[in-house]
Amino acid sequence: MSISHLFFSYLIIINVVAYLCMVIDKILSKGKNGRIPEKTLFGIAFLLGAAGIFLGMLAPIRHKFVKTLFKWGIPLVLLMNGAAIWFAVKNLD
């Protein structure tokens, strides 16, 4: 398996995990159970999972969509992820 296949597999996995974290946190927000800390969600976003976090902010779950930090921060991290992915793809293999 080439490095590019591993990289794209990582991108898929991290973004699925990011989206699932948003779904789980939305479910936990309705109860009195522990929540996933916002710094953890941002940490996942910085690990190239911003697309998954962003998708979790959109319909149907709309989690953390009105929070200013997420409303502006996640799209910014998504742009940074895009730049990092572009640079990585350009320099792979």
Helices and strands as residue ranges (DSSP letters): H 3-29, H 38-44, I 45-49, H 50-57, H 68-91
